[in-house]
Amino acid sequence: RPWLERAGIDPAAVREVAPAWRPPVYADRAVSFEAPAGEAGVVRVEAASFGGRPVWFEVVEPGARPRHVPAGDGAETTVFFWLIGLFYVVVAVLAVVLARRNLRLGRGDRRGALRVAAFVFVVDFLGWAIAAPHSASLVELLSLLEGAAFSTLAAMLVYLAYLALEPIVRRRWPQRLVSWTRLLSGDLADPMVGRDVLWGVLAGAAMGAVALGRNAAASASLGSPVPLHAASPPTFEGWRGLLLQLSGTVVSALVVALTSTVFVVLLYAVLRRRWLAALAFWLLFSLVLVVGNVPAPATVVLSAAAAGIWTLALVRGGLLTMAVTHAVFFFGLYFPWTLDPGAWYLRATVVAAGLTVALAVYGAVVAAGGRHALAGWLPEEG
């Protein structure tokens, strides 16, 4: 009622209706009202709250189209998620087949695969341990088993994908694994590691900028504004939620980088040409992005541009560049950003911006000076 009065609307004259717009922020309750607006007809009031506190209030002009469409609505969204699911099924089957073959032939960096898989398990499980609710009951044991199961599944997928692609990439595209291998061996001061991290930051920032432009183009096509960001709900839930999102970002960066590489290896095995495999990957990725967005010339072009940046990071940068690209892209699109020092979610902006800048500075410094640039910061050898 106080919010309606502040908007100049008589609370006694409103009529509650079913919400038509999705709140742009995380909320546990949404309400919608219609109120008379004189000659303008009827205005719509959309509002939402979280934990009993208002988090969104908006007066919608007559004739405005809903811009916050509930997730999962529409044939485009359904097709998009089916395509993503099919992609991961194909990659998982291929990874199992290739990994089994490489193990039988004694190929593959098992030690490196185990290191990466262990890292994924620890990061993912720690994210669960920090963010999940805990209690001294049987429910805690069930929650522990569930968290461990998902972390094990992610680790197994990474392990199989790494064993599947490492021998092939090392033989066909060895330069795409050099920086990754050196990082895995602990050489944090290698200039190639710094270079590929820096390229990943630039590619991730470019993909984020293109994605924002694509959302703006979709807004113009619909005739009503759409959210530029898709901030993940945990990023609004304090430090525990932020740590959960960070662990998920790290794990997804590794999983997406590895699975994308496995898929390109499959295309290369079929097409027998690197440039054809890269072109096919770009076309397929562009199709997926186009299907998942508003069909308009501008969004098609920008979706193709985003797919092109990702493909370039894949075929020219390598595994490390791809992982960093994915992480930085997630920092830009799935963490809330604000310049308001009083915003209650400012910490999420500081974390995302701080990590992006830290990666960029690290990459630039190491790429420029190598081990000498980090003298005094790294432990002495021997």
C-alpha positions as CSV (number, residue, x, y, z in Angstrom):
1,R,0.0,0.0,0.0
2,P,2.7,2.6,0.8
3,W,4.4,1.9,-2.5
4,L,1.1,2.4,-4.4
5,E,0.5,5.7,-2.6
6,R,4.1,6.9,-3.4
7,A,3.4,6.2,-7.1
8,G,0.3,8.3,-6.9
9,I,-2.2,5.4,-7.1
10,D,-5.2,5.0,-4.9
11,P,-4.8,1.6,-3.2
12,A,-8.6,1.3,-2.9
13,A,-9.0,1.6,-6.7
14,V,-6.6,-1.2,-7.7
15,R,-7.5,-4.7,-8.7
16,E,-5.1,-7.6,-8.2
17,V,-4.4,-9.7,-11.3
18,A,-2.1,-12.5,-12.3
19,P,1.6,-11.3,-12.7
20,A,2.6,-11.1,-16.4
21,W,6.2,-10.0,-16.0
22,R,9.0,-11.8,-14.3
23,P,10.9,-9.8,-11.6
24,P,14.3,-8.7,-12.9
25,V,15.8,-9.6,-9.5
26,Y,15.6,-12.6,-7.2
27,A,12.3,-12.7,-5.3
28,D,10.0,-15.2,-3.5
29,R,6.7,-13.4,-4.2
30,A,5.4,-11.4,-7.1
31,V,2.1,-9.5,-7.3
32,S,0.4,-7.4,-10.0
33,F,-2.3,-4.8,-10.0
34,E,-4.4,-2.9,-12.4
35,A,-5.3,0.7,-11.6
36,P,-7.4,3.3,-13.5
37,A,-5.3,6.1,-15.0
38,G,-7.9,8.6,-16.3
39,E,-7.7,9.1,-20.0
40,A,-4.7,6.8,-20.3
41,G,-7.0,3.9,-19.4
42,V,-5.5,1.3,-17.1
43,V,-2.0,1.1,-15.9
44,R,-0.4,-2.1,-14.5
45,V,1.7,-2.3,-11.4
46,E,4.2,-5.1,-11.1
47,A,6.0,-5.7,-7.8
48,A,8.0,-8.4,-6.0
49,S,9.4,-9.0,-2.6
50,F,12.0,-11.3,-1.0
51,G,11.7,-12.3,2.6
52,G,8.9,-9.8,3.1
53,R,10.9,-6.8,1.8
54,P,10.1,-5.1,-1.5
55,V,12.8,-5.7,-4.1
56,W,11.0,-4.5,-7.3
57,F,8.2,-2.0,-8.0
58,E,7.3,-0.8,-11.5
59,V,4.3,1.1,-13.1
60,V,3.7,-0.3,-16.6
61,E,2.3,2.1,-19.2
62,P,-0.7,0.9,-21.2
63,G,0.2,-1.2,-24.2
64,A,3.7,-2.1,-23.0
65,R,4.7,-5.6,-23.7
66,P,6.0,-7.9,-20.9
67,R,9.8,-8.0,-21.0
68,H,10.5,-10.4,-18.2
69,V,9.2,-13.6,-19.8
70,P,9.4,-16.5,-17.3
71,A,12.3,-18.8,-18.1
72,G,11.3,-21.9,-20.0
73,D,8.4,-20.2,-21.9
74,G,8.4,-20.3,-25.7
75,A,9.5,-22.8,-28.4
76,E,12.8,-21.1,-28.8
77,T,13.9,-21.6,-25.2
78,T,12.8,-25.3,-25.3
79,V,14.8,-25.9,-28.5
80,F,17.8,-24.1,-27.1
81,F,17.9,-26.3,-24.0
82,W,17.3,-29.4,-26.0
83,L,20.3,-28.5,-28.2
84,I,22.5,-27.8,-25.2
85,G,21.5,-31.2,-23.7
86,L,22.1,-33.0,-26.9
87,F,25.5,-31.4,-27.2
88,Y,26.6,-32.7,-23.8
89,V,25.2,-36.2,-24.4
90,V,27.2,-36.4,-27.7
91,V,30.3,-35.1,-26.0
92,A,29.9,-37.5,-23.0
93,V,29.5,-40.5,-25.2
94,L,32.4,-39.5,-27.4
95,A,34.6,-38.9,-24.3
96,V,33.9,-42.3,-23.0
97,V,34.7,-44.0,-26.3
98,L,37.9,-42.1,-26.9
99,A,39.1,-42.3,-23.3
100,R,38.6,-46.1,-23.3
101,R,40.5,-46.4,-26.5
102,N,43.4,-44.3,-25.2
103,L,43.6,-46.2,-22.0
104,R,43.7,-49.5,-23.9
105,L,46.5,-48.2,-26.1
106,G,48.4,-46.8,-23.1
107,R,48.0,-43.2,-24.3
108,G,47.0,-40.1,-22.4
109,D,48.3,-38.0,-19.5
110,R,46.6,-39.9,-16.7
111,R,48.4,-37.9,-14.1
112,G,47.3,-34.6,-15.6
113,A,43.7,-35.8,-16.0
114,L,43.7,-36.9,-12.3
115,R,45.0,-33.5,-11.2
116,V,42.3,-31.6,-13.1
117,A,39.6,-34.0,-12.0
118,A,40.7,-33.7,-8.3
119,F,40.7,-29.9,-8.6
120,V,37.2,-29.9,-10.0
121,F,35.9,-32.2,-7.3
122,V,37.5,-30.1,-4.5
123,V,36.3,-26.8,-5.8
124,D,32.7,-28.0,-6.5
125,F,32.4,-29.9,-3.2
126,L,33.7,-26.9,-1.3
127,G,31.2,-24.7,-3.0
128,W,28.5,-27.1,-1.8
129,A,29.9,-27.3,1.7
130,I,30.0,-23.5,2.1
131,A,26.6,-22.6,0.6
132,A,24.4,-25.6,1.5
133,P,22.3,-25.5,4.7
134,H,23.6,-27.8,7.4
135,S,21.9,-29.5,10.3
136,A,22.7,-32.3,12.8
137,S,20.3,-34.8,11.3
138,L,19.8,-37.5,8.7
139,V,19.0,-34.8,6.2
140,E,22.6,-33.6,6.5
141,L,23.9,-37.1,5.5
142,L,21.6,-37.2,2.5
143,S,22.7,-33.7,1.5
144,L,26.3,-34.7,1.8
145,L,25.8,-37.7,-0.4
146,E,24.0,-35.5,-3.0
147,G,26.8,-32.9,-3.0
148,A,29.5,-35.5,-3.3
149,A,27.6,-37.2,-6.1
150,F,27.3,-34.1,-8.2
151,S,31.0,-33.2,-7.6
152,T,32.0,-36.7,-8.5
153,L,30.0,-36.6,-11.7
154,A,31.7,-33.3,-12.7
155,A,35.1,-34.7,-11.9
156,M,34.5,-37.9,-13.9
157,L,33.3,-35.9,-16.9
158,V,36.5,-33.8,-16.8
159,Y,38.7,-36.8,-16.3
160,L,37.2,-38.7,-19.3
161,A,37.2,-35.6,-21.5
162,Y,40.8,-34.9,-20.7
163,L,41.9,-38.4,-21.4
164,A,39.9,-38.4,-24.6
165,L,41.3,-35.2,-26.1
166,E,44.8,-34.9,-24.7
167,P,46.6,-37.4,-27.0
168,I,44.8,-36.2,-30.1
169,V,45.4,-32.5,-29.4
170,R,49.0,-33.2,-28.4
171,R,49.5,-34.9,-31.7
172,R,47.5,-32.6,-34.0
173,W,47.4,-29.2,-32.3
174,P,50.2,-29.4,-29.6
175,Q,50.5,-25.6,-29.3
176,R,46.9,-25.5,-27.9
177,L,48.1,-27.5,-24.9
178,V,51.5,-25.9,-24.1
179,S,50.3,-23.2,-21.7
180,W,47.8,-25.5,-20.1
181,T,50.5,-28.2,-19.5
182,R,52.9,-25.7,-18.0
183,L,50.2,-24.3,-15.7
184,L,49.3,-27.8,-14.7
185,S,52.9,-28.5,-13.8
186,G,53.0,-25.5,-11.5
187,D,54.9,-23.0,-13.7
188,L,52.8,-19.9,-12.9
189,A,55.5,-17.6,-14.3
190,D,55.7,-19.0,-17.8
191,P,55.2,-16.2,-20.4
192,M,52.9,-18.4,-22.5
193,V,50.7,-19.0,-19.5
194,G,50.4,-15.2,-19.0
195,R,49.8,-14.6,-22.7
196,D,46.9,-17.2,-22.9
197,V,45.4,-15.9,-19.6
198,L,45.5,-12.3,-21.0
199,W,43.9,-13.4,-24.3
200,G,41.2,-15.2,-22.4
201,V,40.4,-12.1,-20.4
202,L,40.1,-10.0,-23.6
203,A,38.0,-12.7,-25.3
204,G,35.7,-13.1,-22.3
205,A,35.3,-9.3,-22.1
206,A,34.6,-9.1,-25.8
207,M,32.0,-11.9,-25.6
208,G,30.3,-10.1,-22.7
209,A,30.2,-6.8,-24.6
210,V,28.7,-8.6,-27.6
211,A,26.1,-10.4,-25.4
212,L,25.0,-7.0,-23.9
213,G,24.7,-5.7,-27.4
214,R,22.6,-8.7,-28.4
215,N,20.3,-8.2,-25.5
216,A,19.9,-4.5,-26.4
217,A,19.1,-5.6,-30.0
218,A,16.5,-8.0,-28.7
219,S,15.0,-5.2,-26.6
220,A,14.7,-3.0,-29.7
221,S,13.2,-5.8,-31.7
222,L,10.5,-6.5,-29.1
223,G,9.7,-2.9,-28.6
224,S,10.2,-3.1,-24.9
225,P,13.3,-3.2,-22.7
226,V,14.7,-6.6,-21.6
227,P,17.3,-7.1,-18.8
228,L,20.8,-6.7,-20.1
229,H,22.2,-9.0,-17.4
230,A,21.1,-12.5,-16.2
231,A,22.6,-12.3,-12.7
232,S,22.5,-15.6,-10.9
233,P,20.4,-15.6,-7.8
234,P,23.2,-16.9,-5.5
235,T,25.2,-13.7,-6.2
236,F,22.5,-11.7,-4.3
237,E,22.7,-14.0,-1.2
238,G,25.8,-12.8,0.6
239,W,29.2,-14.3,0.8
240,R,28.0,-17.9,0.8
241,G,26.1,-17.4,-2.3
242,L,29.0,-15.7,-4.0
243,L,31.4,-18.5,-3.1
244,L,28.9,-21.0,-4.5
245,Q,28.7,-19.0,-7.7
246,L,32.5,-18.7,-7.9
247,S,33.0,-22.4,-7.5
248,G,30.4,-23.1,-10.1
249,T,32.0,-20.7,-12.5
250,V,35.4,-22.3,-12.1
251,V,34.0,-25.8,-12.6
252,S,31.9,-24.8,-15.6
253,A,34.8,-23.0,-17.2
254,L,36.9,-26.3,-17.1
255,V,33.9,-28.5,-18.2
256,V,32.9,-26.2,-21.1
257,A,36.5,-25.7,-22.3
258,L,37.1,-29.5,-22.3
259,T,33.8,-30.5,-23.8
260,S,34.1,-27.9,-26.5
261,T,37.5,-29.2,-27.4
262,V,36.2,-32.8,-27.5
263,F,33.5,-31.7,-29.9
264,V,36.0,-30.0,-32.2
265,V,38.1,-33.1,-32.2
266,L,34.9,-35.0,-33.3
267,L,34.4,-32.5,-36.1
268,Y,38.0,-32.8,-37.1
269,A,37.8,-36.6,-37.2
270,V,34.8,-36.3,-39.6
271,L,36.0,-33.4,-41.8
272,R,39.7,-34.1,-41.7
273,R,40.6,-30.3,-42.0
274,R,41.2,-28.0,-39.1
275,W,39.6,-25.0,-40.8
276,L,36.6,-27.0,-41.7
277,A,36.2,-28.2,-38.1
278,A,36.5,-24.7,-36.8
279,L,34.0,-23.4,-39.4
280,A,31.5,-26.2,-38.6
281,F,31.9,-25.5,-34.8
282,W,31.3,-21.8,-35.4
283,L,28.2,-22.4,-37.5
284,L,26.7,-24.9,-35.0
285,F,27.4,-22.6,-32.0
286,S,25.9,-19.7,-33.9
287,L,22.8,-21.7,-34.6
288,V,22.4,-22.6,-30.9
289,L,22.8,-18.9,-29.9
290,V,20.4,-17.7,-32.5
291,V,17.7,-20.3,-31.5
292,G,18.0,-19.2,-27.9
293,N,17.3,-15.5,-28.6
294,V,14.8,-13.2,-30.2
295,P,14.9,-13.8,-34.0
296,A,16.0,-10.5,-35.5
297,P,18.8,-9.5,-38.0
298,A,20.8,-7.7,-35.3
299,T,20.6,-10.5,-32.8
300,V,21.6,-13.1,-35.5
301,V,24.7,-11.0,-36.4
302,L,25.7,-10.5,-32.8
303,S,25.1,-14.2,-31.9
304,A,27.4,-15.1,-34.8
305,A,30.0,-12.7,-33.5
306,A,29.9,-14.2,-30.0
307,A,30.2,-17.7,-31.5
308,G,33.2,-16.4,-33.6
309,I,35.0,-15.1,-30.5
310,W,34.5,-18.4,-28.7
311,T,35.7,-20.3,-31.7
312,L,38.8,-18.1,-32.1
313,A,39.6,-18.7,-28.4
314,L,39.2,-22.4,-29.0
315,V,41.3,-22.9,-32.2
316,R,43.8,-20.2,-31.8
317,G,44.2,-19.8,-28.0
318,G,43.9,-23.2,-26.6
319,L,42.5,-24.9,-23.5
320,L,43.7,-22.3,-21.0
321,T,42.4,-19.4,-23.1
322,M,39.0,-21.0,-23.4
323,A,38.7,-21.6,-19.6
324,V,39.6,-18.0,-18.8
325,T,37.3,-16.7,-21.6
326,H,34.4,-18.6,-20.1
327,A,35.1,-17.5,-16.5
328,V,35.4,-13.8,-17.5
329,F,32.3,-14.0,-19.6
330,F,30.4,-15.4,-16.6
331,F,31.8,-12.6,-14.4
332,G,30.4,-10.0,-16.8
333,L,26.9,-11.6,-17.5
334,Y,26.0,-13.6,-14.4
335,F,27.3,-11.4,-11.6
336,P,25.3,-8.2,-10.9
337,W,27.2,-5.0,-11.7
338,T,26.5,-1.6,-10.2
339,L,28.3,1.8,-9.7
340,D,26.0,2.6,-6.7
341,P,28.2,2.5,-3.5
342,G,25.0,1.9,-1.5
343,A,23.7,-1.0,-3.4
344,W,23.2,-4.1,-1.3
345,Y,24.8,-6.3,-3.9
346,L,27.9,-4.2,-4.4
347,R,30.1,-7.0,-3.0
348,A,29.2,-9.1,-6.0
349,T,30.4,-6.4,-8.4
350,V,33.6,-5.9,-6.4
351,V,34.3,-9.7,-6.5
352,A,33.6,-10.0,-10.3
353,A,35.5,-6.9,-11.3
354,G,38.4,-7.6,-8.9
355,L,38.9,-11.2,-10.2
356,T,38.7,-9.9,-13.8
357,V,41.3,-7.2,-13.2
358,A,43.5,-9.6,-11.3
359,L,43.5,-12.1,-14.1
360,A,44.3,-9.3,-16.6
361,V,47.1,-7.9,-14.5
362,Y,48.6,-11.3,-13.9
363,G,48.4,-12.2,-17.6
364,A,50.0,-9.0,-18.7
365,V,52.8,-9.0,-16.1
366,V,53.7,-12.6,-16.7
367,A,53.5,-12.4,-20.4
368,A,55.7,-9.3,-20.4
369,G,58.3,-10.4,-17.9
370,G,57.9,-14.1,-17.2
371,R,59.6,-15.3,-14.1
372,H,61.6,-12.1,-13.6
373,A,58.3,-10.2,-13.3
374,L,57.2,-12.3,-10.3
375,A,60.6,-12.4,-8.6
376,G,60.0,-12.4,-4.8
377,W,56.4,-13.5,-5.2
378,L,57.1,-17.2,-6.1
379,P,59.0,-19.7,-4.0
380,E,62.6,-20.3,-4.9
381,E,63.3,-23.4,-6.9
382,G,65.3,-26.2,-5.5
